[in-house]
Amino acid sequence: MTALLEMKQKLKNFYGQYEGYLVPVLKFLLAFGYFWWIRVTLGMMERLANPFVIIITALLCAILPINAIMWVGFLFILGHCYAVGIEVAAFAAVLVLLMAILGLRFGGKSNLVFPIVPLGMACRLSALTPIGCGLLGTPVAAVPMECSVIFYYLLTFIKEQETLLESEDMEIQRVLKLLMDGLIKNQDMWMSLITFAGVLLLVYLIRTRSFDYAWRVAIFVGALAYLLMMLAGGLFLGMDVEMVFLAVSAVVSTLLGFVLEFFAFGGDYTRTEHLEYEDDDYFYYVKAVPKVSISTSKRNIKKINGVSQKTEELPELPGREKLPPRQPSPNAPVDFEKKLEESLKDL
């Protein structure tokens, strides 16, 4: 545990020191992953599907505000839909307008969830998104999350019906009706919307409670609720549910949720303190949970190039006689110049 805490502290120090470089890199990776997912899912327009265009656009999003990833993603989606048909592009534009209004009104900083949701669903870790939003966000994050789920199923449906939508025999009314039915009658989408919203609210409700280990309990309960709600929805709607896939996804999402809790919260419940105090109007009952922290050791190595010659005085030993000062030998040569200088000094 000590090694993990030291690693966490080193990562925090490293991030604080190089934050100006790491944030653009993380934004670039998120934008590149989101745009590449759009390319793989749709990819009808060759110019927008060019990897060079995706890399350049992701680099631009790395220096722009974080919401630019969502807006540029909308442009990519509309461009690919236009390659299928102008009716499909118009239908997608209406959805983009509605979701943009909802995002600006309710989302705010939670709009970062919009590109993360389809990536999590594409990686078969659907439970991780609502659990993470419940741990780090507020119930308001459900708005961009639900909008992103709708777009995920819309793009998947367009890809499946690409041949039919590109047919010249299809009239505008039939195209619009096909797209509306693809969303309204999509039972998987509705089950995912209900499950995601329920898990997010449940995790947020448990995480904000004051009992010990609330974050870990919220993660475990959220993963279990996701598994049970998906199974119950599949049985109720008569759909085929992959039990093994759901179980593996819930377990992996739980483990990643614990990792997220370790880096984002990391409270030490063994040193919890309950405080009580009052003023003229209120009584206050406070529960203080200190953060787990450890000081990292820093080693300073000094290089000494020269050798210092320093004589140490030996302490006098008991019983040791002190020798008298050494007298000059009578046969030694006399320095007359030195004696003359001493005589002149006396004068």
C-alpha positions in Angstrom: 0.0 0.0 0.0 2.9 2.4 0.7 4.3 1.8 -2.7 0.9 2.7 -4.3 0.6 5.9 -2.2 4.1 6.9 -3.2 3.3 6.3 -6.8 0.1 8.4 -6.5 2.0 11.3 -4.9 4.7 11.1 -7.6 2.0 11.2 -10.3 0.3 14.2 -8.6 3.6 16.0 -8.4 4.5 15.1 -12.0 1.1 16.3 -13.2 1.3 19.5 -11.2 4.7 20.2 -12.7 3.9 19.5 -16.3 0.2 20.3 -16.4 0.6 22.7 -19.2 1.9 19.9 -21.4 -0.1 17.0 -20.2 -3.6 18.6 -20.6 -3.2 19.2 -24.4 -1.9 15.7 -24.8 -4.9 14.2 -23.0 -7.3 16.4 -25.0 -5.6 15.2 -28.2 -5.9 11.6 -27.3 -9.6 12.0 -26.4 -10.4 13.9 -29.6 -8.5 11.4 -31.7 -10.3 8.5 -30.2 -13.7 10.1 -30.6 -13.1 11.1 -34.2 -11.7 7.7 -35.0 -14.7 6.0 -33.6 -16.9 8.2 -35.8 -14.8 7.2 -38.8 -15.1 3.5 -37.9 -18.8 3.7 -37.3 -19.8 5.8 -40.3 -16.9 6.6 -42.6 -19.1 7.4 -45.6 -17.3 10.6 -46.6 -13.8 9.8 -47.8 -12.3 13.3 -47.0 -13.5 13.3 -43.4 -12.4 9.6 -43.0 -8.8 10.5 -44.0 -6.5 9.7 -41.0 -4.5 12.9 -41.7 -7.6 15.0 -41.4 -8.5 13.3 -38.1 -5.0 13.9 -36.7 -4.9 17.6 -37.7 -8.4 18.2 -36.3 -7.5 16.5 -33.0 -4.4 18.7 -32.8 -6.6 21.8 -33.1 -8.9 20.5 -30.4 -5.9 20.0 -28.1 -5.4 23.8 -28.0 -9.1 24.8 -28.0 -11.5 24.6 -25.1 -12.7 21.1 -24.1 -16.2 21.6 -25.6 -14.6 22.0 -29.0 -14.3 18.2 -29.1 -18.1 17.8 -28.9 -18.8 20.5 -31.6 -16.2 19.2 -34.0 -17.6 15.7 -33.5 -21.0 17.0 -34.5 -19.5 18.4 -37.7 -17.9 15.0 -38.5 -21.2 13.2 -37.9 -23.2 15.7 -40.1 -20.6 15.3 -42.9 -20.8 11.5 -42.9 -24.6 11.6 -42.7 -24.6 14.0 -45.7 -22.6 11.5 -47.7 -25.5 9.0 -47.1 -28.3 11.4 -48.0 -29.4 15.0 -47.3 -32.4 13.7 -45.5 -30.2 11.8 -43.1 -28.1 14.9 -42.5 -31.2 17.0 -41.9 -32.5 14.5 -39.3 -29.1 14.4 -37.6 -28.9 18.2 -37.6 -32.2 18.5 -35.8 -30.9 16.1 -33.1 -27.7 18.0 -32.9 -29.6 21.3 -32.4 -31.8 19.8 -29.7 -28.9 18.2 -27.8 -26.8 21.3 -28.2 -29.6 23.4 -26.5 -29.8 20.8 -23.7 -26.1 20.7 -23.3 -25.7 24.4 -23.1 -28.6 24.7 -20.7 -27.9 21.7 -18.4 -24.6 20.2 -19.3 -21.9 22.9 -18.8 -18.7 21.3 -17.8 -20.4 17.9 -17.9 -20.3 18.0 -21.8 -17.0 16.2 -21.5 -19.1 13.1 -21.0 -20.3 13.3 -24.6 -17.2 11.9 -26.3 -16.5 9.5 -23.5 -19.7 7.6 -23.6 -19.4 6.1 -27.1 -15.8 5.2 -26.5 -16.8 3.3 -23.3 -19.6 1.5 -25.1 -17.4 0.7 -28.0 -14.9 -0.9 -25.6 -17.7 -2.9 -24.0 -17.4 -1.1 -20.7 -20.8 0.4 -20.6 -21.1 0.3 -16.8 -18.0 2.3 -16.3 -19.5 5.5 -17.7 -22.5 6.0 -15.4 -20.4 4.8 -12.4 -17.7 7.4 -13.2 -20.3 10.2 -13.8 -21.9 9.3 -10.4 -18.5 9.4 -8.6 -17.0 12.6 -10.2 -20.1 14.5 -11.3 -23.6 15.4 -10.4 -27.1 14.3 -11.7 -26.8 17.0 -14.3 -24.3 14.9 -16.1 -27.1 12.5 -17.0 -28.3 15.0 -19.7 -25.2 14.8 -22.0 -24.7 11.2 -21.1 -28.2 10.3 -22.3 -27.8 12.4 -25.4 -24.6 10.6 -26.3 -26.3 7.2 -25.9 -29.0 8.3 -28.4 -26.3 9.4 -30.9 -24.5 6.1 -30.4 -27.5 4.1 -31.4 -28.4 6.5 -34.2 -25.0 6.1 -35.8 -25.1 2.4 -35.4 -28.5 2.2 -37.0 -27.4 4.4 -40.0 -24.4 2.1 -40.5 -26.7 -0.9 -40.5 -29.2 0.6 -42.9 -26.7 2.4 -45.1 -27.6 0.5 -48.3 -31.3 1.2 -47.8 -30.8 4.8 -47.0 -28.7 5.5 -50.0 -31.2 3.9 -52.4 -32.7 6.4 -54.9 -36.1 4.8 -54.6 -36.4 6.0 -51.0 -38.6 9.0 -50.6 -38.0 11.7 -48.0 -41.0 10.6 -45.9 -39.9 7.0 -45.9 -36.3 7.9 -44.9 -37.5 10.1 -42.0 -39.9 7.4 -40.9 -37.2 4.8 -41.0 -34.9 6.9 -38.9 -37.6 7.7 -36.4 -38.5 4.1 -36.1 -34.9 3.2 -35.7 -34.7 5.3 -32.5 -38.2 5.0 -31.1 -38.6 1.3 -31.6 -35.0 0.5 -30.5 -35.5 -1.4 -27.3 -31.7 -1.7 -26.6 -31.5 2.1 -26.6 -34.4 2.6 -24.2 -33.0 -0.1 -21.9 -29.6 1.6 -21.9 -31.0 5.0 -21.3 -33.0 3.8 -18.2 -30.1 1.8 -16.9 -27.5 4.5 -17.3 -29.7 7.1 -15.6 -30.6 4.8 -12.8 -27.0 3.7 -12.1 -25.7 7.3 -12.2 -28.4 8.5 -9.7 -27.8 5.5 -7.4 -24.0 5.9 -7.4 -24.3 9.7 -6.7 -26.9 9.1 -3.9 -24.6 6.6 -2.1 -21.4 8.5 -2.8 -22.7 11.6 -1.1 -23.7 9.8 2.1 -21.6 10.2 5.3 -21.0 6.6 6.2 -17.6 5.0 5.9 -16.4 3.7 2.6 -19.3 5.4 0.8 -17.3 5.6 -2.5 -16.5 1.9 -2.6 -20.0 0.9 -1.7 -21.3 3.2 -4.4 -19.1 1.5 -7.0 -20.0 -2.0 -6.0 -23.8 -1.2 -5.8 -23.7 0.6 -9.1 -22.1 -2.3 -11.0 -24.5 -4.7 -9.4 -27.5 -2.5 -10.2 -26.3 -2.2 -13.8 -26.1 -6.0 -14.1 -29.5 -6.6 -12.6 -31.3 -3.8 -14.5 -29.9 -5.1 -17.8 -30.9 -8.6 -17.1 -34.4 -7.5 -15.9 -34.9 -5.4 -19.0 -33.8 -8.2 -21.3 -36.3 -10.6 -19.6 -39.1 -8.1 -19.6 -38.7 -7.0 -23.2 -38.0 -10.6 -24.4 -34.5 -9.8 -25.6 -31.4 -12.0 -25.8 -29.0 -10.9 -23.0 -25.4 -12.1 -23.0 -24.9 -13.0 -19.3 -21.2 -13.7 -19.5 -20.5 -10.5 -21.3 -22.5 -8.4 -18.8 -20.8 -10.1 -15.9 -17.3 -9.5 -17.2 -18.2 -5.9 -18.1 -19.5 -5.3 -14.6 -16.5 -6.8 -12.9 -14.0 -4.9 -15.0 -16.0 -1.6 -14.5 -15.9 -2.2 -10.8 -12.1 -2.7 -10.7 -11.6 0.5 -12.8 -14.0 2.3 -10.5 -11.8 1.4 -7.5 -8.8 2.7 -9.4 -10.7 5.9 -10.1 -11.6 6.2 -6.4 -8.0 5.7 -5.3 -6.8 8.6 -7.4 -9.8 10.9 -7.1 -10.7 10.4 -3.4 -8.5 8.2 -1.3 -9.9 8.9 2.1 -8.5 7.3 5.2 -11.5 6.2 7.2 -9.3 4.8 10.0 -8.6 8.4 11.1 -12.1 9.7 10.9 -13.0 12.5 13.3 -16.5 13.6 14.4 -16.6 17.3 15.4 -19.4 19.2 17.2 -19.6 22.9 17.6 -22.2 25.7 17.7 -22.7 29.4 17.2 -25.6 31.7 18.1 -27.9 30.2 15.5 -26.9 26.6 14.7 -25.4 23.4 16.0 -22.8 21.8 13.7 -22.0 18.1 13.5 -19.1 17.6 11.1 -17.4 14.3 10.0 -13.9 14.8 8.8 -12.2 12.1 6.8 -8.5 12.9 6.1 -6.9 12.0 2.8 -4.4 9.3 2.6 -1.0 11.0 2.0 2.6 10.0 2.2 5.7 12.1 1.9 8.0 11.0 -0.9 11.7 10.8 0.0 14.1 12.9 -2.0 17.7 11.9 -2.3 20.4 14.5 -2.9 23.7 13.3 -4.1 26.7 15.6 -3.6 29.9 15.1 -5.6 33.1 16.1 -4.0 35.9 16.7 -6.4 38.7 17.9 -4.1 40.1 16.2 -1.0 40.0 18.4 2.1 43.0 18.2 4.4 41.9 18.9 7.9 43.8 18.0 11.0 41.8 16.9 13.9 43.0 17.7 17.4 43.4 14.6 19.5 42.0 14.9 23.0 44.6 14.7 25.8 44.7 11.3 27.4 45.0 10.9 31.1 48.5 10.2 32.3 50.1 11.5 29.1 52.9 14.0 29.7 52.9 17.1 27.5 56.3 17.4 25.8 58.2 20.7 26.1 58.6 22.8 23.0 61.5 21.8 20.8 64.6 23.9 21.3 66.8 24.7 18.3 70.1 22.8 18.0 73.3 24.9 18.9 74.9 23.7 15.7 72.0 25.0 13.5 72.8 27.9 11.2 71.8 31.3 12.5 69.6 33.6 10.4 71.2 37.0 10.9 68.7 38.8 8.6 65.8 37.6 10.7 67.5 38.7 14.0 68.2 42.1 12.5 64.5 42.6 11.6 63.5 41.6 15.2 66.0 44.2 16.6 64.7 46.9 14.4 61.1 46.1 15.5 62.1 46.5 19.1 63.6 49.9 18.4 
